[in-house]
Amino acid sequence: MREAALLGLCPRCGARTLFDGIVRFAPRCRACGLDFSQFNVGDGPAAFLILIVGSLVVGLAAWLEVAVSPPWWVHVILWLPLSIALTLAGLRLAKGALIRNEYRHSAGEAGRREP
């Protein structure tokens, strides 16, 4: 499952076609034609990542400040790129895992009827 999410594999055929950008889904699989727009992962991954990455970065920044007391620009150079990298990597992983699970469990939005 982690490999599928990390590599952006289609949940149906396993081709590397899930993402069209760093974290943006492709409209459909180029190999098997699965429509990715039918899946809705919502803002759940982003909300959890804000809390997780934010807590990690603030904790590390506070520790560094107390331990070494570097100038402010050291914090900017360290924590801004780390925050961006962790957020993008985490979003890709979380969104890929959620889409795979939605497909595997035939999940859909509540109240929506399939024809």
N, CA, C and O atoms as a Tinker XYZ file with bonds, in Angstrom:
   460  protein
     1  N      0.817000   -1.195000    0.000000    73     2
     2  CA     0.000000    0.000000    0.000000    64     1     3
     3  C      0.861000    1.259000    0.000000    63     2     4     5
     4  O      0.570000    2.210000   -0.726000    81     3
     5  N      1.917000    1.272000    0.808000    73     3     6
     6  CA     2.787000    2.447000    0.840000    64     5     7
     7  C      3.445000    2.681000   -0.496000    63     6     8     9
     8  O      3.595000    3.827000   -0.921000    81     7
     9  N      3.843000    1.614000   -1.168000    73     7    10
    10  CA     4.483000    1.762000   -2.466000    64     9    11
    11  C      3.518000    2.378000   -3.467000    63    10    12    13
    12  O      3.899000    3.239000   -4.260000    81    11
    13  N      2.270000    1.933000   -3.427000    73    11    14
    14  CA     1.262000    2.468000   -4.344000    64    13    15
    15  C      1.071000    3.959000   -4.098000    63    14    16    17
    16  O      0.967000    4.732000   -5.050000    81    15
    17  N      1.024000    4.366000   -2.852000    73    15    18
    18  CA     0.831000    5.772000   -2.533000    64    17    19
    19  C      2.073000    6.594000   -2.867000    63    18    20    21
    20  O      1.960000    7.684000   -3.426000    81    19
    21  N      3.254000    6.084000   -2.530000    73    19    22
    22  CA     4.489000    6.819000   -2.802000    64    21    23
    23  C      4.749000    6.979000   -4.293000    63    22    24    25
    24  O      5.162000    8.047000   -4.744000    81    23
    25  N      4.510000    5.929000   -5.048000    73    23    26
    26  CA     4.814000    5.953000   -6.478000    64    25    27
    27  C      3.669000    6.478000   -7.331000    63    26    28    29
    28  O      3.848000    6.684000   -8.531000    81    27
    29  N      2.504000    6.699000   -6.746000    73    27    30
    30  CA     1.362000    7.197000   -7.503000    64    29    31
    31  C      0.792000    6.169000   -8.455000    63    30    32    33
    32  O      0.514000    6.470000   -9.616000    81    31
    33  N      0.616000    4.944000   -7.955000    73    31    34
    34  CA     0.124000    3.861000   -8.802000    64    33    35
    35  C     -1.399000    3.884000   -8.884000    63    34    36    37
    36  O     -2.082000    4.151000   -7.895000    81    35
    37  N     -1.914000    3.604000  -10.061000    73    35    38
    38  CA    -3.351000    3.491000  -10.263000    64    37    39
    39  C     -3.870000    2.344000   -9.405000    63    38    40    41
    40  O     -3.273000    1.267000   -9.396000    81    39
    41  N     -4.982000    2.555000   -8.676000    73    39    42
    42  CA    -5.491000    1.474000   -7.824000    64    41    43
    43  C     -6.038000    0.291000   -8.618000    63    42    44    45
    44  O     -6.138000   -0.811000   -8.079000    81    43
    45  N     -6.390000    0.493000   -9.874000    73    43    46
    46  CA    -6.937000   -0.609000  -10.671000    64    45    47
    47  C     -5.837000   -1.403000  -11.369000    63    46    48    49
    48  O     -5.783000   -2.626000  -11.235000    81    47
    49  N     -4.959000   -0.727000  -12.112000    73    47    50
    50  CA    -3.995000   -1.460000  -12.944000    64    49    51
    51  C     -2.557000   -1.403000  -12.438000    63    50    52    53
    52  O     -1.717000   -2.178000  -12.895000    81    51
    53  N     -2.259000   -0.503000  -11.505000    73    51    54
    54  CA    -0.908000   -0.417000  -10.957000    64    53    55
    55  C      0.061000    0.411000  -11.766000    63    54    56    57
    56  O      1.252000    0.426000  -11.456000    81    55
    57  N     -0.411000    1.114000  -12.809000    73    55    58
    58  CA     0.474000    1.978000  -13.608000    64    57    59
    59  C      0.751000    3.263000  -12.833000    63    58    60    61
    60  O     -0.048000    3.668000  -11.988000    81    59
    61  N      1.868000    3.894000  -13.117000    73    59    62
    62  CA     2.256000    5.134000  -12.436000    64    61    63
    63  C      1.528000    6.327000  -13.058000    63    62    64    65
    64  O      2.155000    7.173000  -13.696000    81    63
    65  N      0.227000    6.395000  -12.876000    73    63    66
    66  CA    -0.563000    7.426000  -13.540000    64    65    67
    67  C     -1.470000    8.203000  -12.602000    63    66    68    69
    68  O     -2.285000    8.993000  -13.080000    81    67
    69  N     -1.371000    8.020000  -11.298000    73    67    70
    70  CA    -2.303000    8.641000  -10.359000    64    69    71
    71  C     -2.131000   10.149000  -10.285000    63    70    72    73
    72  O     -3.122000   10.875000  -10.220000    81    71
    73  N     -0.909000   10.630000  -10.292000    73    71    74
    74  CA    -0.651000   12.059000  -10.118000    64    73    75
    75  C     -0.268000   12.718000  -11.436000    63    74    76    77
    76  O      0.449000   12.154000  -12.263000    81    75
    77  N     -0.784000   13.951000  -11.596000    73    75    78
    78  CA    -0.488000   14.758000  -12.775000    64    77    79
    79  C      0.531000   15.833000  -12.433000    63    78    80    81
    80  O      1.034000   16.514000  -13.326000    81    79
    81  N      0.835000   15.990000  -11.179000    73    79    82
    82  CA     1.809000   16.952000  -10.681000    64    81    83
    83  C      2.366000   16.406000   -9.383000    63    82    84    85
    84  O      2.356000   15.198000   -9.147000    81    83
    85  N      2.851000   17.301000   -8.548000    73    83    86
    86  CA     3.408000   16.833000   -7.285000    64    85    87
    87  C      2.320000   16.229000   -6.404000    63    86    88    89
    88  O      2.490000   15.133000   -5.872000    81    87
    89  N      1.202000   16.939000   -6.247000    73    87    90
    90  CA     0.112000   16.414000   -5.419000    64    89    91
    91  C     -1.246000   16.487000   -6.117000    63    90    92    93
    92  O     -2.265000   16.181000   -5.497000    81    91
    93  N     -1.284000   16.881000   -7.373000    73    91    94
    94  CA    -2.549000   16.979000   -8.106000    64    93    95
    95  C     -2.831000   15.668000   -8.826000    63    94    96    97
    96  O     -1.962000   15.112000   -9.497000    81    95
    97  N     -4.067000   15.182000   -8.675000    73    95    98
    98  CA    -4.454000   13.949000   -9.341000    64    97    99
    99  C     -4.606000   14.171000  -10.841000    63    98   100   101
   100  O     -5.013000   15.245000  -11.286000    81    99
   101  N     -4.278000   13.155000  -11.599000    73    99   102
   102  CA    -4.572000   13.162000  -13.033000    64   101   103
   103  C     -6.082000   12.986000  -13.195000    63   102   104   105
   104  O     -6.730000   12.438000  -12.304000    81   103
   105  N     -6.653000   13.438000  -14.307000    73   103   106
   106  CA    -8.100000   13.259000  -14.479000    64   105   107
   107  C     -8.497000   11.793000  -14.601000    63   106   108   109
   108  O     -9.559000   11.392000  -14.125000    81   107
   109  N     -7.648000   10.998000  -15.235000    73   107   110
   110  CA    -7.924000    9.565000  -15.384000    64   109   111
   111  C     -6.623000    8.827000  -15.634000    63   110   112   113
   112  O     -5.612000    9.431000  -15.991000    81   111
   113  N     -6.656000    7.520000  -15.445000    73   111   114
   114  CA    -5.478000    6.685000  -15.684000    64   113   115
   115  C     -5.230000    6.597000  -17.183000    63   114   116   117
   116  O     -6.141000    6.289000  -17.952000    81   115
   117  N     -4.011000    6.863000  -17.591000    73   115   118
   118  CA    -3.670000    6.782000  -19.014000    64   117   119
   119  C     -3.565000    5.344000  -19.500000    63   118   120   121
   120  O     -3.598000    5.090000  -20.704000    81   119
   121  N     -3.439000    4.408000  -18.577000    73   119   122
   122  CA    -3.291000    3.004000  -18.974000    64   121   123
   123  C     -4.643000    2.279000  -19.054000    63   122   124   125
   124  O     -4.934000    1.625000  -20.055000    81   123
   125  N     -5.465000    2.392000  -18.008000    73   123   126
   126  CA    -6.721000    1.622000  -17.975000    64   125   127
   127  C     -7.970000    2.486000  -18.091000    63   126   128   129
   128  O     -9.067000    1.953000  -18.262000    81   127
   129  N     -7.832000    3.808000  -18.002000    73   127   130
   130  CA    -8.969000    4.696000  -18.159000    64   129   131
   131  C     -9.795000    4.939000  -16.908000    63   130   132   133
   132  O    -10.861000    5.546000  -17.004000    81   131
   133  N     -9.349000    4.488000  -15.726000    73   131   134
   134  CA   -10.092000    4.716000  -14.487000    64   133   135
   135  C    -10.217000    6.216000  -14.240000    63   134   136   137
   136  O     -9.220000    6.937000  -14.259000    81   135
   137  N    -11.439000    6.683000  -14.010000    73   135   138
   138  CA   -11.723000    8.092000  -13.779000    64   137   139
   139  C    -11.415000    8.430000  -12.320000    63   138   140   141
   140  O    -12.138000    8.005000  -11.419000    81   139
   141  N    -10.348000    9.189000  -12.086000    73   139   142
   142  CA    -9.952000    9.546000  -10.725000    64   141   143
   143  C    -10.838000   10.628000  -10.133000    63   142   144   145
   144  O    -10.847000   10.817000   -8.916000    81   143
   145  N    -11.588000   11.345000  -10.972000    73   143   146
   146  CA   -12.440000   12.416000  -10.453000    64   145   147
   147  C    -13.618000   11.865000   -9.653000    63   146   148   149
   148  O    -14.259000   12.620000   -8.921000    81   147
   149  N    -13.918000   10.592000   -9.768000    73   147   150
   150  CA   -15.014000    9.999000   -8.991000    64   149   151
   151  C    -14.642000    9.817000   -7.521000    63   150   152   153
   152  O    -15.516000    9.585000   -6.685000    81   151
   153  N    -13.366000    9.920000   -7.206000    73   151   154
   154  CA   -12.901000    9.777000   -5.834000    64   153   155
   155  C    -12.784000   11.148000   -5.193000    63   154   156   157
   156  O    -12.392000   12.111000   -5.852000    81   155
   157  N    -13.119000   11.244000   -3.923000    73   155   158
   158  CA   -13.050000   12.512000   -3.211000    64   157   159
   159  C    -12.311000   12.301000   -1.901000    63   158   160   161
   160  O    -12.869000   11.762000   -0.945000    81   159
   161  N    -11.056000   12.726000   -1.859000    73   159   162
   162  CA   -10.292000   12.578000   -0.617000    64   161   163
   163  C    -10.474000   13.787000    0.283000    63   162   164   165
   164  O    -10.114000   13.732000    1.459000    81   163
   165  N    -11.019000   14.869000   -0.232000    73   163   166
   166  CA   -11.326000   16.042000    0.585000    64   165   167
   167  C    -10.086000   16.694000    1.174000    63   166   168   169
   168  O     -8.984000   16.575000    0.636000    81   167
   169  N    -10.288000   17.386000    2.291000    73   167   170
   170  CA    -9.215000   18.127000    2.948000    64   169   171
   171  C     -8.641000   17.394000    4.147000    63   170   172   173
   172  O     -7.832000   17.959000    4.882000    81   171
   173  N     -9.039000   16.158000    4.356000    73   171   174
   174  CA    -8.551000   15.394000    5.494000    64   173   175
   175  C     -7.040000   15.283000    5.555000    63   174   176   177
   176  O     -6.446000   15.548000    6.600000    81   175
   177  N     -6.401000   14.893000    4.448000    73   175   178
   178  CA    -4.938000   14.794000    4.496000    64   177   179
   179  C     -4.261000   16.110000    4.830000    63   178   180   181
   180  O     -3.293000   16.128000    5.592000    81   179
   181  N     -4.748000   17.209000    4.277000    73   179   182
   182  CA    -4.130000   18.507000    4.540000    64   181   183
   183  C     -4.302000   18.914000    6.001000    63   182   184   185
   184  O     -3.372000   19.435000    6.617000    81   183
   185  N     -5.471000   18.680000    6.545000    73   183   186
   186  CA    -5.722000   19.059000    7.945000    64   185   187
   187  C     -4.814000   18.289000    8.899000    63   186   188   189
   188  O     -4.231000   18.875000    9.811000    81   187
   189  N     -4.692000   16.995000    8.694000    73   187   190
   190  CA    -3.811000   16.209000    9.563000    64   189   191
   191  C     -2.349000   16.596000    9.379000    63   190   192   193
   192  O     -1.594000   16.641000   10.350000    81   191
   193  N     -1.947000   16.871000    8.154000    73   191   194
   194  CA    -0.555000   17.239000    7.919000    64   193   195
   195  C     -0.200000   18.582000    8.537000    63   194   196   197
   196  O      0.917000   18.772000    9.018000    81   195
   197  N     -1.150000   19.515000    8.526000    73   195   198
   198  CA    -0.892000   20.803000    9.170000    64   197   199
   199  C     -0.577000   20.577000   10.647000    63   198   200   201
   200  O      0.359000   21.169000   11.185000    81   199
   201  N     -1.353000   19.730000   11.291000    73   199   202
   202  CA    -1.129000   19.467000   12.712000    64   201   203
   203  C      0.162000   18.699000   12.958000    63   202   204   205
   204  O      0.933000   19.044000   13.854000    81   203
   205  N      0.399000   17.662000   12.165000    73   203   206
   206  CA     1.575000   16.818000   12.377000    64   205   207
   207  C      2.867000   17.558000   12.035000    63   206   208   209
   208  O      3.783000   17.618000   12.855000    81   207
   209  N      2.943000   18.116000   10.835000    73   207   210
   210  CA     4.155000   18.815000   10.409000    64   209   211
   211  C      4.375000   20.060000   11.263000    63   210   212   213
   212  O      5.503000   20.357000   11.656000    81   211
   213  N      3.301000   20.784000   11.549000    73   211   214
   214  CA     3.431000   21.976000   12.388000    64   213   215
   215  C      3.975000   21.652000   13.767000    63   214   216   217
   216  O      4.860000   22.346000   14.266000    81   215
   217  N      3.452000   20.605000   14.385000    73   215   218
   218  CA     3.936000   20.214000   15.714000    64   217   219
   219  C      5.400000   19.795000   15.670000    63   218   220   221
   220  O      6.184000   20.169000   16.543000    81   219
   221  N      5.764000   19.031000   14.667000    73   219   222
   222  CA     7.145000   18.576000   14.534000    64   221   223
   223  C      8.103000   19.745000   14.335000    63   222   224   225
   224  O      9.128000   19.837000   15.011000    81   223
   225  N      7.767000   20.635000   13.407000    73   223   226
   226  CA     8.653000   21.755000   13.096000    64   225   227
   227  C      8.743000   22.729000   14.265000    63   226   228   229
   228  O      9.835000   23.196000   14.589000    81   227
   229  N      7.628000   23.043000   14.899000    73   227   230
   230  CA     7.664000   23.961000   16.044000    64   229   231
   231  C      8.459000   23.350000   17.194000    63   230   232   233
   232  O      9.234000   24.047000   17.850000    81   231
   233  N      8.276000   22.065000   17.440000    73   231   234
   234  CA     9.045000   21.403000   18.495000    64   233   235
   235  C     10.541000   21.432000   18.222000    63   234   236   237
   236  O     11.336000   21.733000   19.113000    81   235
   237  N     10.923000   21.120000   16.988000    73   235   238
   238  CA    12.343000   21.153000   16.630000    64   237   239
   239  C     12.909000   22.566000   16.664000    63   238   240   241
   240  O     14.037000   22.775000   17.111000    81   239
   241  N     12.133000   23.535000   16.193000    73   239   242
   242  CA    12.596000   24.928000   16.215000    64   241   243
   243  C     12.764000   25.422000   17.646000    63   242   244   245
   244  O     13.727000   26.127000   17.947000    81   243
   245  N     11.845000   25.063000   18.523000    73   243   246
   246  CA    11.954000   25.470000   19.927000    64   245   247
   247  C     13.171000   24.819000   20.581000    63   246   248   249
   248  O     13.898000   25.462000   21.338000    81   247
   249  N     13.382000   23.548000   20.283000    73   247   250
   250  CA    14.559000   22.861000   20.839000    64   249   251
   251  C     15.846000   23.531000   20.364000    63   250   252   253
   252  O     16.757000   23.769000   21.157000    81   251
   253  N     15.919000   23.839000   19.052000    73   251   254
   254  CA    17.118000   24.485000   18.514000    64   253   255
   255  C     17.333000   25.858000   19.141000    63   254   256   257
   256  O     18.464000   26.232000   19.454000    81   255
   257  N     16.261000   26.599000   19.322000    73   255   258
   258  CA    16.369000   27.935000   19.920000    64   257   259
   259  C     16.895000   27.865000   21.343000    63   258   260   261
   260  O     17.745000   28.664000   21.735000    81   259
   261  N     16.400000   26.926000   22.104000    73   259   262
   262  CA    16.840000   26.794000   23.494000    64   261   263
   263  C     18.267000   26.254000   23.566000    63   262   264   265
   264  O     19.068000   26.711000   24.382000    81   263
   265  N     18.582000   25.279000   22.708000    73   263   266
   266  CA    19.900000   24.629000   22.774000    64   265   267
   267  C     21.020000   25.498000   22.219000    63   266   268   269
   268  O     22.105000   25.535000   22.799000    81   267
   269  N     20.786000   26.199000   21.111000    73   267   270
   270  CA    21.871000   26.897000   20.426000    64   269   271
   271  C     21.631000   28.397000   20.320000    63   270   272   273
   272  O     22.589000   29.169000   20.278000    81   271
   273  N     20.381000   28.823000   20.275000    73   271   274
   274  CA    19.990000   30.220000   20.108000    64   273   275
   275  C     20.607000   30.841000   18.846000    63   274   276   277
   276  O     21.343000   31.824000   18.928000    81   275
   277  N     20.299000   30.259000   17.686000    73   275   278
   278  CA    20.865000   30.781000   16.439000    64   277   279
   279  C     20.157000   32.075000   16.007000    63   278   280   281
   280  O     19.108000   32.417000   16.553000    81   279
   281  N     20.720000   32.785000   15.040000    73   279   282
   282  CA    20.033000   33.963000   14.511000    64   281   283
   283  C     18.726000   33.557000   13.804000    63   282   284   285
   284  O     18.560000   32.399000   13.420000    81   283
   285  N     17.810000   34.508000   13.637000    73   283   286
   286  CA    16.489000   34.220000   13.071000    64   285   287
   287  C     16.569000   33.614000   11.680000    63   286   288   289
   288  O     15.750000   32.766000   11.325000    81   287
   289  N     17.563000   34.045000   10.876000    73   287   290
   290  CA    17.637000   33.559000    9.497000    64   289   291
   291  C     17.984000   32.075000    9.428000    63   290   292   293
   292  O     17.669000   31.421000    8.434000    81   291
   293  N     18.619000   31.534000   10.453000    73   291   294
   294  CA    18.901000   30.097000   10.483000    64   293   295
   295  C     17.585000   29.320000   10.583000    63   294   296   297
   296  O     17.421000   28.276000    9.951000    81   295
   297  N     16.663000   29.837000   11.376000    73   295   298
   298  CA    15.351000   29.198000   11.484000    64   297   299
   299  C     14.632000   29.212000   10.132000    63   298   300   301
   300  O     14.018000   28.221000    9.737000    81   299
   301  N     14.714000   30.334000    9.437000    73   299   302
   302  CA    14.054000   30.440000    8.123000    64   301   303
   303  C     14.667000   29.450000    7.138000    63   302   304   305
   304  O     13.949000   28.762000    6.412000    81   303
   305  N     15.982000   29.382000    7.116000    73   303   306
   306  CA    16.668000   28.484000    6.180000    64   305   307
   307  C     16.388000   27.018000    6.494000    63   306   308   309
   308  O     16.276000   26.204000    5.577000    81   307
   309  N     16.275000   26.675000    7.752000    73   307   310
   310  CA    16.023000   25.284000    8.141000    64   309   311
   311  C     14.564000   24.887000    8.015000    63   310   312   313
   312  O     14.240000   23.896000    7.361000    81   311
   313  N     13.684000   25.656000    8.637000    73   311   314
   314  CA    12.321000   25.185000    8.844000    64   313   315
   315  C     11.387000   25.432000    7.674000    63   314   316   317
   316  O     10.453000   24.654000    7.477000    81   315
   317  N     11.594000   26.468000    6.898000    73   315   318
   318  CA    10.714000   26.718000    5.758000    64   317   319
   319  C     10.829000   25.608000    4.704000    63   318   320   321
   320  O      9.808000   25.041000    4.313000    81   319
   321  N     12.037000   25.283000    4.235000    73   319   322
   322  CA    12.124000   24.184000    3.254000    64   321   323
   323  C     11.692000   22.836000    3.828000    63   322   324   325
   324  O     11.068000   22.035000    3.132000    81   323
   325  N     12.024000   22.584000    5.097000    73   323   326
   326  CA    11.626000   21.325000    5.715000    64   325   327
   327  C     10.109000   21.220000    5.809000    63   326   328   329
   328  O      9.539000   20.163000    5.538000    81   327
   329  N      9.460000   22.306000    6.190000    73   327   330
   330  CA     7.996000   22.311000    6.272000    64   329   331
   331  C      7.360000   22.048000    4.916000    63   330   332   333
   332  O      6.422000   21.257000    4.811000    81   331
   333  N      7.857000   22.697000    3.890000    73   331   334
   334  CA     7.313000   22.517000    2.542000    64   333   335
   335  C      7.534000   21.086000    2.060000    63   334   336   337
   336  O      6.614000   20.458000    1.536000    81   335
   337  N      8.739000   20.571000    2.233000    73   335   338
   338  CA     9.046000   19.212000    1.776000    64   337   339
   339  C      8.212000   18.165000    2.508000    63   338   340   341
   340  O      7.675000   17.252000    1.881000    81   339
   341  N      8.099000   18.290000    3.829000    73   339   342
   342  CA     7.309000   17.320000    4.593000    64   341   343
   343  C      5.829000   17.391000    4.227000    63   342   344   345
   344  O      5.154000   16.363000    4.159000    81   343
   345  N      5.327000   18.592000    3.992000    73   343   346
   346  CA     3.922000   18.742000    3.638000    64   345   347
   347  C      3.635000   18.141000    2.268000    63   346   348   349
   348  O      2.663000   17.401000    2.114000    81   347
   349  N      4.458000   18.444000    1.276000    73   347   350
   350  CA     4.228000   17.901000   -0.067000    64   349   351
   351  C      4.378000   16.382000   -0.102000    63   350   352   353
   352  O      3.568000   15.689000   -0.719000    81   351
   353  N      5.398000   15.876000    0.550000    73   351   354
   354  CA     5.581000   14.419000    0.584000    64   353   355
   355  C      4.443000   13.748000    1.329000    63   354   356   357
   356  O      3.943000   12.707000    0.903000    81   355
   357  N      4.033000   14.343000    2.440000    73   355   358
   358  CA     2.935000   13.781000    3.212000    64   357   359
   359  C      1.605000   13.838000    2.477000    63   358   360   361
   360  O      0.812000   12.900000    2.556000    81   359
   361  N      1.353000   14.934000    1.758000    73   359   362
   362  CA     0.120000   15.040000    0.980000    64   361   363
   363  C      0.065000   13.982000   -0.105000    63   362   364   365
   364  O     -0.965000   13.341000   -0.311000    81   363
   365  N      1.170000   13.807000   -0.791000    73   363   366
   366  CA     1.211000   12.801000   -1.861000    64   365   367
   367  C      0.941000   11.405000   -1.294000    63   366   368   369
   368  O      0.164000   10.634000   -1.857000    81   367
   369  N      1.583000   11.101000   -0.196000    73   367   370
   370  CA     1.408000    9.798000    0.432000    64   369   371
   371  C     -0.023000    9.606000    0.941000    63   370   372   373
   372  O     -0.637000    8.568000    0.691000    81   371
   373  N     -0.549000   10.597000    1.649000    73   371   374
   374  CA    -1.888000   10.475000    2.221000    64   373   375
   375  C     -2.969000   10.429000    1.139000    63   374   376   377
   376  O     -3.892000    9.619000    1.223000    81   375
   377  N     -2.862000   11.284000    0.134000    73   375   378
   378  CA    -3.868000   11.295000   -0.928000    64   377   379
   379  C     -3.838000   10.002000   -1.732000    63   378   380   381
   380  O     -4.886000    9.462000   -2.088000    81   379
   381  N     -2.642000    9.507000   -2.017000    73   379   382
   382  CA    -2.523000    8.240000   -2.737000    64   381   383
   383  C     -3.095000    7.077000   -1.947000    63   382   384   385
   384  O     -3.772000    6.214000   -2.507000    81   383
   385  N     -2.825000    7.050000   -0.646000    73   383   386
   386  CA    -3.346000    5.976000    0.204000    64   385   387
   387  C     -4.867000    6.049000    0.318000    63   386   388   389
   388  O     -5.538000    5.018000    0.285000    81   387
   389  N     -5.413000    7.248000    0.451000    73   387   390
   390  CA    -6.867000    7.387000    0.565000    64   389   391
   391  C     -7.573000    6.983000   -0.717000    63   390   392   393
   392  O     -8.603000    6.311000   -0.671000    81   391
   393  N     -7.034000    7.380000   -1.857000    73   391   394
   394  CA    -7.673000    6.985000   -3.126000    64   393   395
   395  C     -7.608000    5.478000   -3.306000    63   394   396   397
   396  O     -8.571000    4.863000   -3.763000    81   395
   397  N     -6.487000    4.886000   -2.951000    73   395   398
   398  CA    -6.363000    3.434000   -3.069000    64   397   399
   399  C     -7.382000    2.733000   -2.185000    63   398   400   401
   400  O     -8.010000    1.762000   -2.607000    81   399
   401  N     -7.549000    3.223000   -0.956000    73   399   402
   402  CA    -8.518000    2.610000   -0.044000    64   401   403
   403  C     -9.957000    2.832000   -0.501000    63   402   404   405
   404  O    -10.794000    1.941000   -0.364000    81   403
   405  N    -10.247000    4.006000   -1.039000    73   403   406
   406  CA   -11.594000    4.249000   -1.570000    64   405   407
   407  C    -11.902000    3.268000   -2.703000    63   406   408   409
   408  O    -12.998000    2.710000   -2.771000    81   407
   409  N    -10.940000    3.065000   -3.578000    73   407   410
   410  CA   -11.153000    2.143000   -4.695000    64   409   411
   411  C    -11.306000    0.711000   -4.189000    63   410   412   413
   412  O    -12.204000   -0.018000   -4.611000    81   411
   413  N    -10.420000    0.322000   -3.283000    73   411   414
   414  CA   -10.424000   -1.047000   -2.776000    64   413   415
   415  C    -11.710000   -1.402000   -2.045000    63   414   416   417
   416  O    -12.183000   -2.536000   -2.130000    81   415
   417  N    -12.272000   -0.445000   -1.334000    73   415   418
   418  CA   -13.477000   -0.696000   -0.551000    64   417   419
   419  C    -14.742000   -0.190000   -1.243000    63   418   420   421
   420  O    -15.812000   -0.164000   -0.636000    81   419
   421  N    -14.625000    0.207000   -2.495000    73   419   422
   422  CA   -15.766000    0.741000   -3.273000    64   421   423
   423  C    -16.495000    1.827000   -2.495000    63   422   424   425
   424  O    -17.726000    1.856000   -2.459000    81   423
   425  N    -15.736000    2.710000   -1.879000    73   423   426
   426  CA   -16.323000    3.788000   -1.081000    64   425   427
   427  C    -16.827000    4.893000   -1.996000    63   426   428   429
   428  O    -16.299000    5.113000   -3.086000    81   427
   429  N    -17.846000    5.572000   -1.532000    73   427   430
   430  CA   -18.395000    6.709000   -2.262000    64   429   431
   431  C    -18.925000    7.717000   -1.292000    63   430   432   433
   432  O    -18.944000    7.484000   -0.083000    81   431
   433  N    -19.361000    8.854000   -1.821000    73   431   434
   434  CA   -19.905000    9.894000   -0.961000    64   433   435
   435  C    -21.268000    9.463000   -0.429000    63   434   436   437
   436  O    -22.026000    8.783000   -1.121000    81   435
   437  N    -21.563000    9.853000    0.768000    73   435   438
   438  CA   -22.848000    9.505000    1.384000    64   437   439
   439  C    -23.991000   10.153000    0.597000    63   438   440   441
   440  O    -23.913000   11.325000    0.230000    81   439
   441  N    -25.020000    9.407000    0.350000    73   439   442
   442  CA   -26.179000    9.920000   -0.366000    64   441   443
   443  C    -26.082000    9.811000   -1.872000    63   442   444   445
   444  O    -27.075000   10.028000   -2.566000    81   443
   445  N    -24.918000    9.481000   -2.395000    73   443   446
   446  CA   -24.760000    9.372000   -3.846000    64   445   447
   447  C    -25.090000    7.957000   -4.265000    63   446   448   449
   448  O    -24.563000    6.995000   -3.706000    81   447
   449  N    -25.941000    7.833000   -5.225000    73   447   450
   450  CA   -26.328000    6.495000   -5.713000    64   449   451
   451  C    -25.622000    6.198000   -7.019000    63   450   452   453
   452  O    -25.593000    7.021000   -7.935000    81   451
   453  N    -25.068000    5.033000   -7.084000    73   451   454
   454  CA   -24.428000    4.587000   -8.315000    64   453   455
   455  C    -25.486000    4.041000   -9.265000    63   454   456   457
   456  O    -26.399000    3.345000   -8.820000    81   455
   457  N    -25.392000    4.333000  -10.553000    73   455   458
   458  CA   -26.384000    3.814000  -11.513000    64   457   459
   459  C    -26.259000    2.329000  -11.739000    63   458   460
   460  O    -27.023000    1.757000  -12.516000    81   459
